[in-house]
């Protein structure tokens, strides 16, 4: 059953056309990777879903067209977007950052915090520490944990491994895999195509704002064009 559908979605930044009729489907419970070079339209595709860029075309959730896609409205529909750059509140504690993630449901419940700490034990150890004093990897964990506090059905992530050591990046993707196993649908934009295709079940390749390839992640790993352009062999 499809959770998310984009049908002929277009987007512009002023005179620059970023998306040229993007069409794709994400099934409920899926783990999808969006691949492509810089400027291919991957980030804009996520922004089109979360309501942070104006678009034409149709975005459907549970088969229903979404006519009012503000970030707040999408959050209330169960869509959490973790943009590139993490965006934690550096002067607030880890615990307060996580509590802010539950705003869509009101106050943070202890069981939700416990759920995040189960995935990220280091955040529990540093729960009273200022977020700005965390390492880059810990800040990415915090950004993901804050998104989890919203109890998302659909989790959108933009470059979660950016700037992280390979070991930490794999740890982050390991957590995403475990979160996906609990039923959360995940769509990730990731420059590390090897890591993304290992974790994802399905993938789409974007070029100049268009979907040019899509299918099972395992099949795309064997595709000569994908191997040459994104996997480096």
Secondary structure, 3 states (H helix, E strand, C coil): CEEEEEEEEEEEECCEEEEEEEEEEEECCCEEEEECCCCCCHHHHHHHHHCCCCEEEEEEECCEECCCCCHHHHHHCCEEEECCCCCCCCCCEHHHHHHHCCHHHCCCCHHHHHHHHHHCHHHHHCCCCEHHHCCHHHHHHHHHHHHHCCCCCEEEEECCCCCCCHHHHHHHHHHHHHHHHCCCEEEEECCCHHHHHHHCCEEEEEECCEEEEEEEHHHHHHCHHHHHHHHCC
